[in-house]
Amino acid sequence: MRNAAEIGHGVAVVRGARQFMDHFIATKKLVFSSIPLLLLAVSPAVYGQAPPAASAVQIQALQKRLDALQSQMADVQSEHQKTMDALQSQMADVQSELLKLSAGSSRQPQQPQQPQQATNLNSAIVAEQQDSQAKAEAELTPKKKELSPVTETYQTYSQDPEAAARINNQPLDPRFPGYFRLPGTETLLRIGGYAKTDFIYDLKPAGNADSFIPATIPIPAPAAFNNSTISVRPTRMNADFLVPTKSGSYRFFVEVDLFGTNATTPRLRHAYGQAKNFLVGQTFSNFMDPDAGPDQLDFQGPNAQVSIRSPQFRYSLLVANKTTFSLSAEKPTSDVAFTTPQFTAQPNSPAPDGTLKLRREMDRGHVQLSVVLRSVAAYLPDGLHGAVFGWGFNLAGAERLWGKDTVVYQAAYGNGIERYINDTSGLGIDAGVSSLENPHLQALPVVATYGALQHFWLPQLRSSIIYSFVQVQNTEAEPGSTYHQGNYTAGNLIWNPFGSLTVGGEFLYGWRDNKDGTTGNAPRIQFSAKYNFVRTKPAE
């Protein structure tokens, strides 16, 4: 259609030029045909019978006027000839171009323009996204990096590190992939999360159907039977907002999964904001290290992992190069649920839990030491109110061994910190009655440790092996069926075949020991598939 329009335009130009030349030639003929008439009018005065009084001077004057008119006529002829030559040259050029366009139109069929327009639109969108990303990187990239390369690149199936708050809101990926600017604002947004489906097959009763928790293994085990389930509850959706300012960036992060009260109702995981290293909202406890979690398919993770999300106030500061210190006040919960023949515990929380954390980033990983201080309280069988001091420490970290292979670890110990540990949280054993004869509240000691090794067989194929151990020191007054010890083992193979799809298989085995020495065990096989909502970088 474009060629046809150009040809039509050329034809119009040629016709206009021809009309102009015809008009010009007619005008020229009129001018030159009037010249003889002028000469005839002048001739009687020059050559006819002059009045008797005519003099030679008058005749010479008229002759000069006639010469001047002839000279002007020659000049006009010359100028008109130049104009005619220029018009003829322009007409020749237009006709040549017209012939070329006509020949091209006859050789090539006209193609629809929609694909080209679509290509141009896609190119414009890509260019705009690249420009927006470049601006975001320029506005948000800190002048000095405080995260190690291992922290930035360590991969986990759960992607928990992406949700963790960082000093100065530093990103795991300094390119800020996936962020776009909200129209009319300075705010940048990234939509994230993944759709995950788990197929779980239990060879023996394992207690919790969606997560592998040794503390829920039934003792004694019911009659042997197999059980299977398919779950989408681990699916997550999040939104990450960043607002660049002269003094740094403000961050607001919100995330939900489908582990609500019913089968697939949403549950809030994170909802926090951080500005100038002051954080308010709900996120991982300051006592926890989200960068030291193993890479595995099981939603819960190792039974010894310190893993809890709490509403909190937190402040962090940089005390040295790549060394940060954080303190927080977090929501307290006294996890106390002991019973006697005449009494059921009524827990309360006199004061917030306080935490302190010191973290050091290094070239090959990081190490973190955190401390929690808390008050655990409940009403006792004698009707009095009792409160005990709870405390604990948690040493955790990650170390790159060779290539991309990484080991992660944790060692936690304390009194009255069971609610912070995967296996013992919710069992009501932060504290217990020391004895029925002399009832008073006692914080229970607990040790929780795990280690995991991640190995890459190929850039898209990796495995992890995990071992985890928890033990609680029980009181004399606790019944024999009270949880005493749990063990957790796992091994997996995870594959990223293409794009944002990641699949894997995992074998888990755990066992539980009670205070009275009774035990139970359970093996589990799990297969999982996950699609990331946004592919922020290509598979290696």
PyMOL commands that set and color helices and strands:
alter all, ss='L'
color gray80, all
select helices_A, chain A and resi 2-47+56-107+114-140+149-153+160-163+167-169+214-216+290-292+418-420
alter helices_A, ss='H'
color red, helices_A
select strands_A, chain A and resi 180-181+188-202+227-231+236-245+248-257+267-275+278-284+309-320+323-330+339-340+343-344+346-348+353-362+365-379+385-402+405-415+431-433+441-443+445-458+461-472+483-498+501-514+519-532
alter strands_A, ss='S'
color yellow, strands_A
deselect
rebuild
show_as cartoon
